[in-house]
Each structure stands twice: as structure tokens, then as C-alpha cells.
């Protein structure tokens, strides 16, 4: 729905118990952002923009070099009731690989059946499987930086419990 903006946040915090004096005790990576569908065309094309501001450093909001911006421009086309093709341009000022460089992406998404949805693309791909109503298994990766897996159960409408595993490379600015 074009009139429905999304607002969200992400926070990653590490409390390092290392004995190496070169490593800081705390690392923060936090951001707040939005997503907004901007147009649905009559021929099944649509466009979405996202934007965020973030901070990744060892002393929360004290290093101006640790502030970063993120954003996406996504254009897609519904090619069937359960299929879509997406083309995107992704900007991330704190990306591990090529920060401050817009990276193009392309994806094909398919809701194969009510239980299985997959995305095949570059640099992101994923699979979501819901064997029972409310019980969901997800896995996805972003090329060269992230692997994620999640298990969730929606026990009441709009309320879920979940656990996840993430293996990701995350850069930080260290205030020395």
C-alpha cells in the first residue's frame, strides 16, 4: 500500500571481555530508518525507497566519523500472482565490503506454495518455510557478509517468539 510508510530500527551491541588493550570494551552498531512505497504503476510495476542513519563505533555517538547513511531504491514488477522481479540500488555507508559505494542488486521472488517462499538473487537470497501455521523457518545470505537463520512461532496474532543465528562481518569506527 503506497500510503503505508514503515519505520524501524536495528541495534547491535558487543560487550567484549577481552584482555587485549587494543580492543575496546564496547562496540555499538545502531540505525533508525524508513521504507516507503512511492508508486504503483498500472502495469504491475512498483517503486520503493528506503533511508536510514546509523552509528557504528566504540563510544556511542561520540565519534562523528562513525555516523553513516543507508538507502535503497527498489523497482519491481509483479510477473504473476506469486512471482516478482526486483532491481535495486543499495547504499550503505557502513558496509564491510565497498562502503559508500552503491551496489546494484537483482532478485526473483516466488511464493511457490502457501508454505514455501524463496528469493534468488544477487547479492541476497533467502528461503522461508512454514510447515505449520504460525511456525516459520527462514534462512538467507548476503554475498560475502552475512548468513542468517531464524525459527519463529506466532502463538497469538501479531505476537511471536523466535531465535536466530547470524554470522556477519560488521565494521566499526574505533575512537582512539
Buried (B, 14 or more C-beta within 10 A) or exposed (E): EEEEEEEEEEEBEBEEEEEEEEEBEEBBBBBBBEBBBEEBEEEEEBBBBBBBBBBBBBBEEEBEEBBBBBBBBBBBBBEEEEEBBBBBEBBBBBBBBEEEEEBEBEBBBBBEEEEEBBBEBEBBBBBBBBEEEEBBEBBBBBEEBBEBBBBBEBEEEEEEEEEEEEEEEBBBBBEE
